[in-house]
């Protein structure tokens, strides 16, 4: 995922979480909001309660990889925040990938 396709600013995260539409699952909470940038941006959040820095970084890389395999960033105009929940660690990578694919399909981005 290129840096231009990431939500990095804290104010953007807050705006999307507060005003966006939310979908909850055991593994993820996904907030999304339409933007006017003609591209999709993704923000990934992993709480410090879920593990140390190594675990959190590995989890973000895995979620980023899942997003890259399913999303065409130039096709839609959405800001998406993916919050990883504790249930993420109960599943393997393929199950987590399928769960996120189903959520992205529900949003209408796939």
C-alpha positions as a printed NumPy array, in Angstrom:
array([[  0.   ,   0.   ,   0.   ],
       [  1.415,   3.359,  -1.011],
       [  1.648,   6.152,   1.529],
       [ -0.888,   8.28 ,  -0.397],
       [ -3.43 ,   5.495,   0.217],
       [ -3.075,   5.657,   4.   ],
       [ -4.952,   7.713,   6.557],
       [ -2.162,   9.126,   8.712],
       [ -3.428,  12.267,  10.438],
       [ -5.045,  11.917,  13.847],
       [ -7.755,  14.438,  12.924],
       [ -8.713,  12.305,   9.912],
       [ -8.897,   9.176,  12.083],
       [-11.114,  10.979,  14.591],
       [-13.415,  12.391,  11.909],
       [-13.919,   9.001,  10.25 ],
       [-14.547,   7.196,  13.536],
       [-16.981,   9.825,  14.846],
       [-19.001,  10.506,  11.691],
       [-18.515,   7.372,   9.598],
       [-20.569,   4.211,   9.322],
       [-19.41 ,   1.329,  11.529],
       [-19.386,  -2.421,  10.935],
       [-18.348,  -4.663,  13.84 ],
       [-17.091,  -8.219,  13.813],
       [-15.254, -10.391,  16.328],
       [-11.932,  -9.685,  14.577],
       [-12.406,  -6.158,  13.217],
       [-14.277,  -2.923,  13.677],
       [-14.435,  -1.043,  10.382],
       [-15.397,   2.636,  10.09 ],
       [-15.84 ,   4.158,   6.636],
       [-16.724,   7.532,   5.202],
       [-16.933,   8.897,   1.665],
       [-14.164,  11.339,   0.715],
       [-13.585,  13.734,  -2.192],
       [-10.055,  12.622,  -3.071],
       [-10.968,  10.186,  -5.889],
       [ -9.003,   7.447,  -4.133],
       [ -9.453,   5.047,  -1.258],
       [ -7.423,   5.568,   1.894],
       [ -6.951,   2.969,   4.616],
       [ -6.017,   3.49 ,   8.263],
       [ -5.154,   0.56 ,  10.505],
       [ -5.297,   0.689,  14.289],
       [ -4.001,  -1.991,  16.652],
       [ -4.325,  -1.29 ,  20.372],
       [ -1.381,  -1.659,  22.738],
       [ -3.589,  -4.009,  24.758],
       [ -3.29 ,  -6.61 ,  21.98 ],
       [  0.463,  -7.112,  22.201],
       [  3.902,  -5.608,  22.121],
       [  5.312,  -3.559,  19.246],
       [  6.43 ,  -6.606,  17.275],
       [  2.969,  -8.199,  17.394],
       [  1.205,  -4.944,  16.513],
       [  3.523,  -4.25 ,  13.561],
       [  3.131,  -7.792,  12.219],
       [ -0.643,  -7.462,  12.52 ],
       [ -0.659,  -4.135,  10.628],
       [  1.484,  -5.659,   7.857],
       [ -0.914,  -8.61 ,   7.57 ],
       [ -3.994,  -6.37 ,   7.387],
       [ -2.243,  -4.129,   4.851],
       [ -1.468,  -7.218,   2.743],
       [ -5.101,  -8.348,   2.893],
       [ -6.272,  -4.886,   1.813],
       [ -3.803,  -4.8  ,  -1.084],
       [ -5.072,  -8.13 ,  -2.394],
       [ -8.735,  -7.036,  -2.475],
       [ -8.935,  -3.253,  -2.933],
       [ -8.453,  -1.189,  -6.08 ],
       [ -7.478,   2.121,  -4.481],
       [ -8.302,   4.256,  -7.53 ],
       [-11.783,   2.852,  -8.13 ],
       [-13.673,   4.25 ,  -5.1  ],
       [-13.54 ,   7.396,  -2.945],
       [-13.635,   6.118,   0.624],
       [-11.704,   6.558,   3.846],
       [-11.635,   3.314,   5.819],
       [-10.376,   2.765,   9.36 ],
       [ -9.775,  -0.867,  10.326],
       [ -9.489,  -1.461,  14.067],
       [ -8.105,  -4.893,  14.883],
       [ -9.873,  -6.582,  17.8  ],
       [ -8.861,  -9.382,  20.136],
       [-10.692, -12.016,  18.067],
       [ -8.147, -11.479,  15.278],
       [ -5.615, -13.625,  17.146],
       [ -8.038, -16.534,  17.551],
       [ -8.117, -17.109,  13.762],
       [ -5.451, -17.936,  11.209],
       [ -4.451, -15.605,   8.371],
       [ -6.804, -17.18 ,   5.803],
       [ -9.82 , -16.854,   8.109],
       [ -8.963, -13.229,   8.925],
       [ -8.559, -12.525,   5.227],
       [-11.98 , -14.002,   4.47 ],
       [-13.62 , -12.06 ,   7.313],
       [-12.152,  -8.757,   6.093],
       [-13.117,  -9.596,   2.503],
       [-16.73 , -10.101,   3.613],
       [-16.734,  -6.772,   5.459],
       [-15.251,  -4.949,   2.443],
       [-17.862,  -6.589,   0.216],
       [-20.592,  -5.366,   2.57 ],
       [-19.171,  -1.841,   2.266],
       [-19.284,  -2.2  ,  -1.514],
       [-15.604,  -1.676,  -2.242],
       [-15.028,  -5.14 ,  -3.731]])
